[in-house]
Amino acid sequence: MKSDHKKILKLSPEYTQSSFAWITSLALTIVFLLNCFDFSTKTIKPFAFSAFLAYSLFTLIQIGLTVAIRKDILTSGTIRKTTRKLGFIQLLGVFTGNVFVVSFAFNVIKEKKTPEYMFAVYMVMTQFFIIAISSLNLFKPYVSNTFLLAMTLLVAILVFQLAATLLVAKHVTNQSTKRWMTWIAIPLILTAATGNLFALILGYGLLMKGRSNDLSRIDKWDTMWGKITRNTTATLGLFFIIFMFSISVCSNFTFDYSMAVENNYSALLQPPSISYPLGTDDFGRDLFTRIIFGARISLVVGFISTIIPAVVGGALGAIAGYYGHRTDNIVMRLLDVLYAVPGILLAIAIIAAFGANITNLIIALSVGSIPTYARTMRANVLMVSNYQFVESARALGSSDLSIIFRQVIPNSLAPMIVKATLTIGGAVIATSSLSYLGLGVEPHIPEWGNILKLGSTYLETHSYLAIYPGLAIIALVLSFNFLGDGLRDAMDPKLD
């Protein structure tokens, strides 16, 4: 009987996400509990204690919701409307930054969810958290010159995105949308200039459903993104990646870069406070601002050092796999020589020879990854080259290059996309590792590896200097891994 109940509950995405939400929320509650007491001064930290109380409240409500959902599913097979309405209470968790509870609340409120609805939800959450993070600058000694204008624009964009979300929830279905909704799509795409890529994906989806008559294309879109949005960890991973990218873009206008690089000897090694949310380092630089600006370097280096070997290695692998025989042997044997050299040693050698800067770091990380992408593409091309549509293209007289770049490569991209997503996390770790060793970017530039290296010397006295950049690296790498796993499942036809 219990095994039957477990099978029934596993089929409910709302119950699965509810369980995930209360477990993660409970873990965060325990973290705040452990940090709300200062053992050296034997006093209670007011901020950490307030966060503990807030998280405790929403965790208890989430546990109650999980029990209610379980009861509804086992008794009637569906979740009652009264239970779904309780999700509106959990929406208030957005003011505590509890993204796990809030994402569940949006899921449980609406019974039939389209990918566009989920994009709209995470778009609004991203925009809200950008504003919340940026507003912490109000407590700093000074703000950037463009702070007021930038915050006004961000709030105006949030209001528009909230209105768009309500319209999407009401008028968008899995197969189509109202044609007039396409007029909302264009300004939504424009709001993606803040780095909020959920707005770009949502706008594209609305345009496609509103103006395209190709039902198979729409069905593929809904199927793939439906699988990803139903995967809680993959969606949260995508949310964190886009959030970090967006805050990196907006920080140019809401954060003052001087607080991250200029020494302030009147604020040396300050503990976390309202003015310095994550404290200051031994030069008086704001750790919070340094981590925000450091995200930009980690993302840029991670993406570019993945795109370059994917393009170069993919092209070489496609040529080797398509022509085969002598061409295959020459290309792959040369790449095997490069593959024999450990990637990190090759990167160290390149940086030692040409100097430590961002450009050389990207080149160093890119060169060592080319063989792995070439092997992946070659394996895919060997399989795709035998398909009937490739034979038909040959029979029609298409050139080899036309067949490779128009027929073979486009149908071999799915595994490459998944591999790229999974290896970006490795590139982020490599970037931080080389910077930690002093072989990455210049020491004064805010980069997570540099920040972690400096903080490691104060582990016993000011451990927060190493903990926060370390957590940022872990969160970003896990997000890429979770997204990669979700893309792999979504693009695997065997899992349909």
VENURFEN-V546611 format. One line per field, one symbol per residue. psi: psi as a letter, one per 40 degrees, with the letter a starting at -180 (. if undefined). burial: 1 if it has 16 or more other ideal C-beta (glycine too) atoms within 10 Angstrom, else 0. A space follows every 50 residues. Layout:
psi->???
burial->???
This chain:
psi->ddddddddddehddddddddddddddddddddddeehhddefihhddddd dddddddddddddddddddddddddeeihidddddedddedeedeeegdd dddddddddhdhhiddddddddddddddddddddeeedeidiiidedddd ddddddddddddddddddddehiddiihdeddddddddddeeeeegeddd ddddddddddehegdddddddddddddddehddddddddddddddddddd ddeeihddeedhigeefhfhihaddgdeaiaeeeihdddddddddddddd ddddeddddddddddddddddddabdddddddddddddddhhdddddddd dddeihiddddddddddeedddddddddddddddeeiddddddddeeiid ddddedddddeeddddddddddedddddddddddddeeebiidehhiddd ddddddefdddgddddddddddddddddddddddddddddeheee.
burial->00000000000101101111110111011001101100000000100100 11011101101110110111011000001000110110110111011111 11111111100011111111111111111110110110010011001001 10110011011001101110010100110011011001101101111111 11111111110000000100110011111111111111111111111101 10111100110001001001010001111110011111111111111110 11111101110111111111111000010011001000100011011001 10000101011111111111111111110111011000010010000000 00110011101101010111111111111111111100111000111111 1111100000010111011101100110111111111111100000
